[in-house]
Amino acid sequence: MALLSVRDLHVSYGAIKAVRGISFDINEGEIVTLIGANGAGKSTTLNTVAGLIKPESGTVEFDGASVVGVPAHKVVQRGMALCPEGRRVFTQMSVAENLEMGGYTRSDAENKETLEKVYSHFPRLKERRTQVAGTLSGGEQQMLAMGRALMSRPRLLMLDEPSMGLAPILVQEIFEIVKQLNEAGTTILLVEQNANMALSIADRAYVLEIGTIKKTGTGAELLVDDDVRKAYLGG
Amino acid sequence: MDIFLSQVLNGLQLGSIYALVALGYTMVYGIILLLNFAHGDIIMVGAYVSWLVMAQLGLNPIIAILLSVVACTLVGVLIDKVAYAPLRNAPRLSILITAIGVSYFLENGAQLVFGADPKVVPAFTDVSTIKLGDIALSFPAVVTVLVTVVATIALTLLVQKSKLGKAMRAVSEDMGAARLMGINVNSTISFTFAVGSALAGIGAVLYAMAYTQASPTMGMMLGTKAFVAAVLGGIGSIPGAVVGGLIVGFAEMIVTWLGLSVWKDAVVFLLLIIVLIVKPTGIFGKTMSEKV
């Protein structure tokens, strides 16, 4: 049984239909990526799964239980965490406080343990733990946003555009960490505009276009797919 | 020297009350960007509860203090639940107008229930002065200043160190991200209203101690001046509210001392105008970067 199973999901913002009947599955232990252009409905899908937006229709099941209509703050307790687009760290709070917020639903004892793990993945966050998050560089903020999401000990970690606005070398580093996290047992749902990077680490991928799924396959297959190459990989 | 000292103490006393009320304004603004114009009227609720408990029921002042604070807290949370929570996603102007409506509702409601004439709140204690060496200081003034210092320290610790306080800061910065952390945004906002209103309740008791009166519209001018204090200090900032409150209190004290007491309200609002022209973000205010 899939860990996350989305069936015929429709999401609208007023009159605008952002997601028009998409279905996909994520199995435990996989890295699955949704790629597509701006406005294809990738972020909307993630935000809906995370409970920030209510879908018009369709089902979202996590670990066999429906999460449609479950408020975002309760979805976290079920074992899903979303690291949102644009990082959205709490800029006026310290690095350590940001991480503490990430573990809001967990006990102090659990957080102490998770914090060590997060710091081992992101040693730079440990160095800067007393620093106010707003003074971090973009790459560090991305690491903080990911570390913060990990603090809730998610079984499924959803990453929305983690490479956005980062220098290529940092993108490499971030993707390297995503792979490590996956190897350590976290299932990953990755939304990216950087299709090349995303496909190269993904087990499976879905290509979104104007709110529908156009294509699906393994990361390796789509990397060499002609249509995908033309549309998203620059020929 | 004696007169000077007691004037300073008067300024501190008045300023402390403004500061306590300003804290409620600033906390609610900090979390949902609402100027809660009904906040001043919560003071009025507290003053009437004190009057009811002591003058009507003849109970102990301690009970009056506790019930006043509890009543203010409940009223504050109830106002949020009934009037503001349904408008959480509405344009900010709608909720602002609602706040003005709630203010009128409370004032006219009190007038309907208690009548327009002011009620005399009995003295909370027989002690009127305490001696510090040769100097006699007003007891209510000393208590007011001490209570305000303790309340401000407690609030600062709450906001900076406690889990709920950190959640409040997270919600005030980014509600969506706070939700993703597992923070229940609605209950965090309720908690903020509760804390702000409890401080107003304390302010109500201290005000009733100093001015021994409860009237339906007493919260209007007091609330407006506390609002000036909050803006002066930089709305959204806790130290700003305290400093702003003290500045307003001292300004009134000085004007009164100079024998120009009819001018004291004008001077407070003149201060507001000057701040809005010279430094619109207030003393401790940060320039808000627009959230995207």
Interface residues (C-beta under 8 A of the other chain):
Chain A: A50 G51 L52 P71 A72 H73 K74 V76 Q77 A81 L82 P84 G86 R88 V89 F90 T91 Q92 M93 E97 E100 M101 G102 Y104 T105 R148 A149 S152
Chain B: K163 K166 A167 R169 A170 E173 D174 G176 A177 A178 R179 L180 M181 G182 I183 N184 V185 V292
